[in-house]
Amino acid sequence: MVFIQTEIEGVWIIEPKVFSDARGYFMEAFKKGEFEANVGVINFIQDNESQSSFGVLRGLHYQKGEYSQAKLVRVIKGKVLDVAVDMRKSSPTFGRHVSVELSEENKRQFFIPRGFAHGFLVLSDEAIFTYKVDNVYAPQAEASVLYNDKSLAINWPVSEEQLILSDKDRAAVTFENSSFFI
């Protein structure tokens, strides 16, 4: 695997080595030793999967306090734009974001450490999105930042009219009014 440090420390793009032939392909999606040697020790405890159609935007979500989660995300079908926003007030990159296209073709993965809001937009007809987390889901600790907050300046490449959001995501708070990590 190739580990690419993004412009925000702790956020990584991971490109697997893919071996293809007439039968299809093989790749290692996760290798604990390699991951720990490059990113650090993360104790993933659960794998999650979602299916969404074109225009679905999920996020920008995070969990506060002791329920914060690190995530290792990837797409196994389709294509998404994945975004991580630095919510760590003491960070030199506080309020900045990293965007990466994840797809079944490029097989890239995206590691988002604790202290970040996370979201993705489906760019293909359908996307199956899978991710590992290092902490349990706790509804009482859940928070969301408004996806189109002007101060974040995230370039979502689908028109506002085509976006499909949950009521919760439409009612999210602005970045300025969010809960932050220290």
N, CA, C and O of each residue as an XYZ file, in Angstrom:
728
protein
N       0.836     -1.184      0.000
C       0.000      0.000      0.000
C       0.878      1.243      0.000
O       1.989      1.255      0.530
N       0.331      2.292     -0.618
C       1.003      3.587     -0.621
C       0.200      4.502      0.302
O      -1.008      4.662      0.124
N       0.868      5.102      1.287
C       0.238      5.999      2.247
C       0.620      7.427      1.886
O       1.799      7.779      1.876
N      -0.390      8.250      1.587
C      -0.163      9.624      1.157
C      -0.688     10.563      2.239
O      -1.891     10.626      2.491
N       0.228     11.291      2.873
C      -0.165     12.280      3.881
C      -0.789     13.470      3.165
O      -0.195     14.012      2.232
N      -1.984     13.884      3.592
C      -2.638     15.046      2.984
C      -2.082     16.322      3.605
O      -1.202     16.276      4.465
N      -2.605     17.458      3.158
C      -2.153     18.733      3.694
C      -2.582     18.960      5.143
O      -2.118     19.906      5.781
N      -3.459     18.107      5.669
C      -3.831     18.179      7.080
C      -3.226     16.981      7.786
O      -3.519     15.832      7.453
N      -2.378     17.263      8.766
C      -1.682     16.194      9.477
C      -2.672     15.201     10.092
O      -3.662     15.586     10.714
N      -2.379     13.926      9.900
C      -3.209     12.863     10.453
C      -4.258     12.327      9.496
O      -4.819     11.258      9.735
N      -4.535     13.047      8.416
C      -5.503     12.613      7.408
C      -4.715     11.995      6.259
O      -3.816     12.627      5.704
N      -5.049     10.775      5.911
C      -4.272     10.015      4.923
C      -5.145      9.502      3.790
O      -6.307      9.146      3.992
N      -4.568      9.469      2.598
C      -5.130      8.734      1.460
C      -4.283      7.473      1.324
O      -3.053      7.531      1.345
N      -4.945      6.351      1.187
C      -4.233      5.075      1.105
C      -4.591      4.412     -0.220
O      -5.762      4.187     -0.528
N      -3.553      4.104     -0.997
C      -3.755      3.448     -2.293
C      -3.246      2.020     -2.202
O      -2.054      1.799     -1.990
N      -4.145      1.041     -2.361
C      -3.716     -0.355     -2.287
C      -3.001     -0.785     -3.564
O      -3.170     -0.178     -4.621
N      -2.217     -1.821     -3.450
C      -1.635     -2.454     -4.635
C      -2.675     -3.435     -5.151
O      -3.115     -4.330     -4.428
N      -3.058     -3.259     -6.393
C      -4.104     -4.083     -7.000
C      -3.461     -5.008     -8.025
O      -2.714     -4.563     -8.896
N      -3.756     -6.289     -7.912
C      -3.235     -7.301     -8.835
C      -4.402     -7.793     -9.685
O      -5.320     -8.444     -9.187
N      -4.349     -7.472    -10.970
C      -5.444     -7.812    -11.882
C      -4.991     -8.810    -12.928
O      -3.834     -8.815    -13.346
N      -5.920     -9.653    -13.342
C      -5.711    -10.545    -14.477
C      -7.076    -10.860    -15.082
O      -8.066    -10.215    -14.736
N      -7.143    -11.833    -15.972
C      -8.384    -12.153    -16.674
C      -9.512    -12.562    -15.720
O     -10.687    -12.461    -16.074
N      -9.164    -13.020    -14.523
C     -10.184    -13.457    -13.554
C     -10.794    -12.314    -12.769
O     -11.879    -12.459    -12.206
N     -10.102    -11.163    -12.724
C     -10.561    -10.045    -11.905
C      -9.379     -9.412    -11.206
O      -8.340     -9.185    -11.825
N      -9.523     -9.124     -9.923
C      -8.424     -8.501     -9.191
C      -8.356     -9.024     -7.764
O      -9.292     -9.640     -7.255
N      -7.225     -8.759     -7.142
C      -7.005     -9.045     -5.724
C      -6.277     -7.850     -5.131
O      -5.406     -7.255     -5.766
N      -6.652     -7.507     -3.892
C      -5.937     -6.461     -3.163
C      -6.109     -6.685     -1.672
O      -7.087     -7.284     -1.225
N      -5.153     -6.197     -0.920
C      -5.282     -6.185      0.531
C      -5.962     -4.868      0.893
O      -5.410     -3.795      0.648
N      -7.159     -4.944      1.476
C      -7.895     -3.735      1.831
C      -7.413     -3.156      3.158
O      -7.506     -1.948      3.374
N      -6.905     -3.993      4.038
C      -6.399     -3.529      5.323
C      -5.348     -4.503      5.812
O      -5.552     -5.717      5.807
N      -4.230     -3.957      6.231
C      -3.150     -4.764      6.784
C      -2.655     -4.026      8.025
O      -1.981     -3.001      7.928
N      -2.998     -4.561      9.179
C      -2.768     -3.890     10.449
C      -1.327     -3.393     10.614
O      -1.124     -2.231     10.966
N      -0.342     -4.227     10.374
C       1.056     -3.837     10.557
C       1.463     -2.668      9.694
O       2.119     -1.740     10.167
N       1.077     -2.703      8.419
C       1.406     -1.606      7.498
C       0.690     -0.320      7.900
O       1.271      0.765      7.875
N      -0.583     -0.462      8.271
C      -1.364      0.697      8.689
C      -0.714      1.353      9.910
O      -0.519      2.568      9.938
N      -0.385      0.546     10.909
C       0.205      1.086     12.135
C       1.577      1.693     11.899
O       1.924      2.685     12.540
N       2.362      1.126     11.000
C       3.694      1.659     10.702
C       3.615      3.029     10.028
O       4.538      3.833     10.163
N       2.540      3.302      9.312
C       2.400      4.566      8.586
C       1.497      5.578      9.285
O       1.831      6.760      9.365
N       0.370      5.123      9.785
C      -0.626      6.026     10.359
C      -0.539      6.051     11.886
O      -0.589      7.119     12.497
N      -0.411      4.884     12.493
C      -0.396      4.770     13.950
C      -1.320      3.659     14.393
O      -1.986      3.023     13.576
N      -1.356      3.432     15.677
C      -2.180      2.361     16.250
C      -3.614      2.861     16.398
O      -3.875      3.817     17.127
N      -4.520      2.219     15.715
C      -5.952      2.495     15.803
C      -6.633      1.149     16.019
O      -6.395      0.203     15.268
N      -7.462      1.064     17.021
C      -8.167     -0.182     17.306
C      -9.574     -0.120     16.696
O     -10.534      0.281     17.353
N      -9.669     -0.523     15.438
C     -10.983     -0.543     14.788
C     -11.838     -1.636     15.423
O     -11.385     -2.765     15.614
N     -13.095     -1.278     15.749
C     -13.970     -2.223     16.450
C     -15.212     -2.608     15.655
O     -15.937     -3.522     16.047
N     -15.465     -1.918     14.542
C     -16.706     -2.179     13.811
C     -16.538     -1.773     12.360
O     -15.847     -0.799     12.061
N     -17.167     -2.513     11.453
C     -17.243     -2.151     10.041
C     -18.691     -1.787      9.729
O     -19.613     -2.480     10.160
N     -18.896     -0.702      8.982
C     -20.221     -0.243      8.583
C     -20.289     -0.151      7.070
O     -19.263     -0.041      6.399
N     -21.504     -0.196      6.534
C     -21.688     -0.087      5.095
C     -22.983      0.653      4.821
O     -23.981      0.451      5.511
N     -22.964      1.523      3.796
C     -24.186      2.201      3.376
C     -24.299      2.143      1.859
O     -23.298      2.049      1.149
N     -25.525      2.202      1.383
C     -25.807      2.266     -0.047
C     -26.584      3.541     -0.272
O     -27.507      3.851      0.480
N     -26.215      4.292     -1.311
C     -26.866      5.560     -1.609
C     -26.916      5.762     -3.115
O     -26.157      5.145     -3.864
N     -27.823      6.637     -3.551
C     -27.950      6.933     -4.978
C     -27.367      8.304     -5.292
O     -26.999      9.061     -4.393
N     -27.290      8.608     -6.581
C     -26.706      9.872     -7.049
C     -27.312     11.056     -6.303
O     -28.524     11.132     -6.105
N     -26.445     11.976     -5.897
C     -26.887     13.209     -5.262
C     -27.070     13.124     -3.755
O     -27.271     14.146     -3.100
N     -27.003     11.929     -3.200
C     -27.125     11.814     -1.743
C     -25.872     12.399     -1.105
O     -24.747     12.032     -1.446
N     -26.096     13.314     -0.175
C     -25.005     13.896      0.594
C     -25.247     13.518      2.057
O     -26.265     13.879      2.647
N     -24.297     12.792      2.619
C     -24.376     12.391      4.029
C     -23.296     13.158      4.782
O     -22.103     12.979      4.533
N     -23.720     13.999      5.693
C     -22.743     14.721      6.497
C     -23.062     16.193      6.557
O     -24.036     16.696      5.997
N     -22.231     16.806      7.230
C     -20.922     16.521      7.805
C     -21.111     16.087      9.262
O     -21.506     16.900     10.097
N     -20.838     14.840      9.571
C     -21.122     14.262     10.877
C     -19.870     14.059     11.718
O     -18.769     13.888     11.194
N     -20.059     14.081     13.008
C     -19.018     13.686     13.955
C     -19.668     13.384     15.298
O     -20.831     13.713     15.529
N     -18.907     12.759     16.169
C     -19.351     12.488     17.527
C     -18.441     13.226     18.488
O     -17.226     13.275     18.303
N     -19.046     13.797     19.517
C     -18.314     14.637     20.463
C     -17.733     13.812     21.609
O     -18.182     12.707     21.914
N     -16.705     14.411     22.232
C     -16.158     13.896     23.485
C     -15.611     12.494     23.401
O     -14.934     12.130     22.439
N     -15.908     11.712     24.414
C     -15.374     10.352     24.518
C     -15.875      9.429     23.413
O     -15.343      8.334     23.232
N     -16.889      9.860     22.678
C     -17.443      9.029     21.602
C     -16.903      9.391     20.220
O     -17.356      8.852     19.210
N     -15.945     10.294     20.181
C     -15.320     10.650     18.905
C     -14.845      9.382     18.190
O     -14.482      8.395     18.831
N     -14.852      9.423     16.858
C     -14.473      8.245     16.070
C     -13.408      8.574     15.027
O     -13.453      9.620     14.379
N     -12.462      7.668     14.883
C     -11.584      7.656     13.719
C     -12.242      6.729     12.701
O     -12.896      5.757     13.078
N     -12.070      7.027     11.413
C     -12.705      6.227     10.362
C     -11.708      5.924      9.248
O     -10.869      6.753      8.896
N     -11.821      4.732      8.713
C     -11.104      4.350      7.496
C     -12.188      3.998      6.487
O     -12.872      2.986      6.634
N     -12.348      4.846      5.447
C     -13.485      4.732      4.536
C     -13.029      4.346      3.130
O     -11.903      4.636      2.725
N     -13.926      3.687      2.395
C     -13.662      3.366      0.999
C     -14.975      3.081      0.278
O     -16.006      2.849      0.909
N     -14.922      3.100     -1.038
C     -16.088      2.818     -1.873
C     -15.848      1.494     -2.584
O     -14.801      1.302     -3.204
N     -16.812      0.578     -2.499
C     -16.660     -0.697     -3.199
C     -17.506     -0.766     -4.476
O     -17.325     -1.651     -5.312
N     -18.439      0.196     -4.607
C     -19.202      0.319     -5.853
C     -19.529      1.789     -6.052
O     -20.018      2.453     -5.139
N     -19.254      2.298     -7.258
C     -19.592      3.680     -7.573
C     -18.482      4.660     -7.273
O     -17.301      4.313     -7.261
N     -18.899      5.919     -7.027
C     -17.926      7.000     -6.845
C     -18.522      8.054     -5.916
O     -19.697      8.403     -6.030
N     -17.691      8.562     -4.986
C     -18.112      9.630     -4.086
C     -17.019     10.684     -3.967
O     -15.847     10.419     -4.238
N     -17.421     11.875     -3.559
C     -16.479     12.878     -3.085
C     -16.546     12.810     -1.567
O     -17.607     13.022     -0.980
N     -15.425     12.518     -0.936
C     -15.368     12.354      0.512
C     -14.654     13.561      1.115
O     -13.656     14.031      0.568
N     -15.162     14.062      2.240
C     -14.647     15.293      2.832
C     -14.445     15.113      4.335
O     -15.294     14.551      5.026
N     -13.307     15.601      4.826
C     -13.010     15.634      6.255
C     -12.705     17.072      6.650
O     -11.880     17.729      6.014
N     -13.368     17.569      7.704
C     -13.198     18.945      8.176
C     -12.559     18.914      9.559
O     -13.052     18.236     10.460
N     -11.473     19.643      9.724
C     -10.751     19.702     10.997
C     -11.548     20.517     12.014
O     -11.754     21.719     11.845
N     -11.994     19.836     13.079
C     -12.799     20.451     14.136
C     -11.976     20.663     15.408
O     -12.539     20.942     16.466
N     -10.663     20.534     15.316
C      -9.773     20.642     16.482
C      -9.323     22.094     16.647
O      -8.491     22.589     15.886
N      -9.872     22.748     17.626
C      -9.597     24.179     17.838
C      -8.110     24.487     18.001
O      -7.663     25.565     17.609
N      -7.342     23.571     18.567
C      -5.913     23.810     18.788
C      -5.046     23.461     17.570
O      -3.827     23.625     17.608
N      -5.668     22.989     16.508
C      -4.929     22.568     15.320
C      -4.573     23.763     14.430
O      -5.366     24.696     14.301
N      -3.384     23.738     13.817
C      -3.048     24.812     12.864
C      -3.919     24.768     11.602
O      -3.949     25.732     10.837
N      -4.623     23.657     11.384
C      -5.496     23.537     10.212
C      -6.981     23.556     10.611
O      -7.835     23.102      9.850
N      -7.282     24.082     11.805
C      -8.654     24.201     12.291
C      -9.544     24.871     11.244
O      -9.219     25.943     10.733
N     -10.671     24.223     10.934
C     -11.618     24.779      9.979
C     -11.316     24.478      8.524
O     -12.129     24.778      7.648
N     -10.159     23.890      8.252
C      -9.837     23.517      6.872
C     -10.363     22.114      6.589
O     -10.673     21.351      7.503
N     -10.455     21.795      5.301
C     -10.942     20.468      4.927
C     -10.061     19.847      3.845
O      -9.302     20.527      3.154
N     -10.194     18.541      3.731
C      -9.556     17.766      2.666
C     -10.673     17.038      1.930
O     -11.558     16.455      2.556
N     -10.631     17.072      0.605
C     -11.585     16.336     -0.236
C     -10.826     15.329     -1.082
O      -9.727     15.612     -1.558
N     -11.407     14.166     -1.265
C     -10.793     13.151     -2.113
C     -11.905     12.362     -2.808
O     -12.945     12.074     -2.215
N     -11.665     12.022     -4.066
C     -12.606     11.166     -4.783
C     -12.249      9.721     -4.492
O     -11.109      9.299     -4.686
N     -13.228      8.970     -4.029
C     -13.085      7.537     -3.778
C     -13.997      6.798     -4.738
O     -15.152      7.181     -4.925
N     -13.477      5.733     -5.351
C     -14.304      5.009     -6.316
C     -13.917      3.542     -6.377
O     -12.866      3.127     -5.889
N     -14.798      2.779     -6.989
C     -14.472      1.366     -7.193
C     -13.306      1.225     -8.158
O     -12.602      0.216     -8.126
N     -13.087      2.222     -9.022
C     -11.967      2.163     -9.958
C     -10.636      2.463     -9.276
O      -9.677      1.710     -9.440
N     -10.565      3.555     -8.513
C      -9.267      3.923     -7.934
C      -8.966      3.171     -6.629
O      -7.818      3.124     -6.188
N      -9.988      2.591     -6.022
C      -9.846      1.759     -4.815
C      -9.128      2.467     -3.670
O      -8.636      1.821     -2.745
N      -9.070      3.786     -3.734
C      -8.443      4.558     -2.663
C      -9.245      4.440     -1.367
O     -10.453      4.208     -1.372
N      -8.531      4.608     -0.273
C      -9.148      4.684      1.039
C      -8.773      6.015      1.656
O      -7.796      6.646      1.251
N      -9.545      6.436      2.628
C      -9.340      7.728      3.266
C      -9.398      7.504      4.765
O     -10.389      6.996      5.290
N      -8.325      7.889      5.452
C      -8.316      7.772      6.912
C      -8.580      9.136      7.518
O      -7.895     10.111      7.212
N      -9.593      9.190      8.390
C      -9.994     10.419      9.066
C      -9.838     10.182     10.571
O     -10.545      9.347     11.136
N      -8.930     10.899     11.223
C      -8.730     10.685     12.662
C      -9.857     11.299     13.493
O     -10.727     11.996     12.971
N      -9.822     11.030     14.768
C     -10.767     11.670     15.689
C     -10.575     13.187     15.621
O      -9.475     13.680     15.374
N     -11.672     13.911     15.845
C     -11.582     15.368     15.837
C     -11.974     16.008     14.514
O     -11.756     17.202     14.308
N     -12.550     15.217     13.621
C     -12.948     15.710     12.306
C     -14.431     15.440     12.060
O     -14.975     14.425     12.495
N     -15.074     16.375     11.350
C     -16.403     16.112     10.798
C     -16.181     15.438      9.449
O     -15.184     15.694      8.773
N     -17.113     14.580      9.065
C     -16.945     13.780      7.860
C     -18.253     13.725      7.073
O     -19.342     13.653      7.643
N     -18.116     13.760      5.752
C     -19.284     13.607      4.902
C     -18.887     13.170      3.514
O     -17.720     13.255      3.132
N     -19.868     12.700      2.755
C     -19.591     12.332      1.366
C     -20.805     12.579      0.493
O     -21.948     12.566      0.949
N     -20.513     12.805     -0.791
C     -21.529     13.051     -1.813
C     -21.390     11.986     -2.884
O     -20.292     11.752     -3.388
N     -22.493     11.340     -3.238
C     -22.477     10.290     -4.264
C     -22.487     10.926     -5.651
O     -23.367     11.722     -5.979
N     -21.487     10.558     -6.463
C     -21.323     11.111     -7.809
C     -21.738     10.138     -8.910
O     -21.855     10.533    -10.070
N     -21.960      8.881     -8.564
C     -22.370      7.855     -9.532
C     -23.852      7.530     -9.319
O     -24.467      8.026     -8.374
N     -24.422      6.703    -10.191
C     -25.830      6.328    -10.039
C     -26.106      5.700     -8.678
O     -27.166      5.905     -8.086
N     -25.138      4.936     -8.197
C     -25.253      4.273     -6.900
C     -23.853      4.164     -6.308
O     -22.866      4.084     -7.039
N     -23.776      4.160     -4.989
C     -22.487      3.947     -4.330
C     -22.689      3.065     -3.108
O     -23.645      3.224     -2.348
N     -21.771      2.142     -2.946
C     -21.715      1.355     -1.712
C     -20.447      1.787     -1.008
O     -19.341      1.654     -1.531
N     -20.636      2.306      0.188
C     -19.594      2.956      0.979
C     -19.380      2.123      2.233
O     -20.339      1.789      2.929
N     -18.152      1.793      2.521
C     -17.863      0.975      3.695
C     -16.785      1.650      4.527
O     -15.904      2.330      4.001
N     -16.873      1.449      5.839
C     -15.877      2.088      6.692
C     -15.723      1.374      8.023
O     -16.653      0.775      8.562
N     -14.495      1.471      8.525
C     -14.145      0.965      9.839
C     -14.193      2.135     10.812
O     -13.856      3.262     10.451
N     -14.613      1.868     12.050
C     -14.604      2.889     13.094
C     -13.924      2.335     14.337
O     -13.870      1.123     14.548
N     -13.407      3.243     15.154
C     -12.706      2.809     16.367
C     -13.496      3.080     17.646
O     -12.952      2.983     18.745
N     -14.779      3.420     17.504
C     -15.610      3.673     18.675
C     -17.065      3.413     18.309
O     -17.429      3.446     17.133
N     -17.881      3.158     19.299
C     -19.298      2.865     19.070
C     -20.059      4.126     18.689
O     -19.639      5.240     19.004
N     -21.175      3.937     18.014
C     -22.074      5.045     17.711
C     -22.839      5.398     18.985
O     -23.381      4.521     19.657
N     -22.876      6.678     19.308
C     -23.581      7.159     20.489
C     -24.478      8.324     20.079
O     -23.993      9.441     19.903
N     -25.787      8.077     19.925
C     -26.680      9.137     19.440
C     -26.639     10.414     20.286
O     -26.813     11.511     19.754
N     -26.414     10.283     21.582
C     -26.371     11.454     22.454
C     -25.138     12.334     22.200
O     -25.105     13.489     22.626
N     -24.131     11.796     21.513
C     -22.899     12.548     21.243
C     -22.802     13.005     19.794
O     -21.799     13.596     19.391
N     -23.829     12.737     19.018
C     -23.790     13.033     17.592
C     -23.944     14.535     17.330
O     -24.697     15.230     18.013
N     -23.208     15.013     16.320
C     -23.280     16.420     15.915
C     -23.107     16.502     14.404
O     -22.552     15.599     13.778
N     -23.589     17.596     13.832
C     -23.474     17.807     12.390
C     -23.173     19.268     12.104
O     -23.676     20.172     12.771
N     -22.333     19.472     11.087
C     -22.023     20.807     10.584
C     -22.736     20.954      9.247
O     -22.769     20.017      8.450
N     -23.296     22.107      9.006
C     -24.010     22.369      7.765
C     -23.082     22.175      6.561
O     -22.017     22.786      6.473
N     -23.507     21.323      5.650
C     -22.687     20.921      4.496
C     -22.265     22.093      3.616
O     -21.185     22.067      3.026
N     -23.108     23.117      3.524
C     -22.821     24.236      2.619
C     -22.436     25.510      3.358
O     -22.619     26.610      2.836
N     -21.906     25.371      4.566
C     -21.448     26.537      5.327
C     -20.411     27.292      4.495
O     -19.409     26.720      4.066
N     -20.658     28.558      4.278
C     -19.785     29.365      3.405
C     -18.357     29.470      3.949
O     -17.413     29.578      3.167
N     -18.185     29.441      5.259
C     -16.835     29.579      5.820
C     -15.972     28.350      5.524
O     -14.745     28.443      5.548
N     -16.592     27.210      5.248
C     -15.835     25.997      4.911
C     -15.450     25.963      3.432
O     -14.435     25.370      3.068
N     -16.245     26.587      2.594
C     -15.979     26.676      1.151
C     -15.722     25.310      0.510
O     -14.785     25.147     -0.271
N     -16.563     24.335      0.850
C     -16.440     23.004      0.234
C     -17.091     23.052     -1.145
O     -18.220     23.517     -1.293
N     -16.375     22.571     -2.141
C     -16.888     22.549     -3.506
C     -17.585     21.210     -3.754
O     -16.947     20.231     -4.140
N     -18.895     21.179     -3.531
C     -19.677     19.975     -3.828
C     -20.034     20.026     -5.310
O     -20.729     20.954     -5.725
N     -19.587     19.066     -6.132
C     -19.744     19.165     -7.585
C     -21.112     18.706     -8.135
O     -21.199     18.174     -9.242
N     -22.152     18.919     -7.358
C     -23.515     18.613     -7.799
C     -24.358     19.828     -7.434
O     -24.168     20.418     -6.371
N     -25.282     20.203     -8.302
C     -26.096     21.395     -8.042
C     -26.970     21.182     -6.803
O     -27.357     20.063     -6.466
N     -27.261     22.294     -6.147
C     -28.092     22.278     -4.938
C     -29.430     21.585     -5.188
O     -29.936     20.881     -4.314
N     -29.998     21.777     -6.362
C     -31.296     21.177     -6.695
C     -31.230     19.657     -6.778
O     -32.237     18.979     -6.576
N     -30.057     19.122     -7.075
C     -29.905     17.673     -7.224
C     -29.528     16.969     -5.917
O     -29.533     15.739     -5.854
N     -29.206     17.731     -4.885
C     -28.784     17.116     -3.630
C     -29.953     16.462     -2.904
O     -31.069     16.982     -2.892
N     -29.673     15.321     -2.305
C     -30.642     14.607     -1.484
C     -30.039     14.510     -0.087
O     -29.018     13.856      0.121
N     -30.697     15.180      0.872
C     -30.193     15.229      2.242
C     -31.266     14.770      3.217
O     -32.461     14.858      2.934
N     -30.826     14.282      4.362
C     -31.771     13.965      5.434
C     -32.216     15.273      6.088
O     -31.553     16.301      5.952
N     -33.334     15.226      6.792
C     -33.795     16.404      7.524
C     -32.737     16.828      8.544
O     -32.516     18.020      8.757
N     -32.089     15.850      9.170
C     -31.047     16.128     10.169
C     -29.903     16.912      9.531
O     -29.408     17.867     10.129
N     -29.473     16.524      8.324
C     -28.358     17.211      7.673
C     -28.754     18.609      7.203
O     -27.926     19.519      7.223
N     -29.991     18.793      6.787
C     -30.453     20.132      6.397
C     -30.528     21.065      7.604
O     -30.369     22.278      7.459
N     -30.769     20.508      8.798
C     -30.908     21.310     10.012
C     -29.605     21.436     10.802
O     -29.613     21.944     11.924
N     -28.500     20.986     10.239
C     -27.223     21.046     10.947
C     -26.838     22.497     11.243
O     -27.331     23.424     10.601
N     -25.958     22.677     12.215
C     -25.539     24.022     12.605
C     -24.370     24.491     11.734
O     -23.691     23.685     11.098
N     -24.156     25.779     11.719
C     -23.016     26.336     11.002
C     -21.726     25.931     11.714
O     -21.737     25.525     12.876
N     -20.637     26.051     11.001
C     -19.337     25.736     11.598
C     -19.107     26.605     12.834
O     -18.669     26.108     13.872
N     -19.397     27.876     12.724
C     -19.194     28.820     13.825
C     -19.946     28.403     15.091
O     -19.471     28.647     16.200
N     -21.108     27.778     14.933
C     -21.926     27.378     16.075
C     -21.751     25.909     16.468
O     -22.529     25.376     17.259
N     -20.741     25.272     15.920
C     -20.490     23.853     16.193
C     -19.765     23.667     17.528
O     -19.210     24.603     18.103
N     -19.797     22.422     17.990
C     -18.976     22.027     19.132
C     -17.622     21.633     18.581
O     -17.545     20.914     17.585
N     -16.563     22.086     19.204
C     -15.220     21.817     18.725
C     -14.454     20.925     19.687
O     -14.803     20.795     20.861
N     -13.410     20.321     19.162
C     -12.485     19.567     19.981
C     -11.376     20.527     20.415
O     -11.096     21.511     19.732
N     -10.770     20.241     21.519
C      -9.694     21.102     22.027
C      -8.419     20.875     21.226
O      -7.398     21.506     21.499
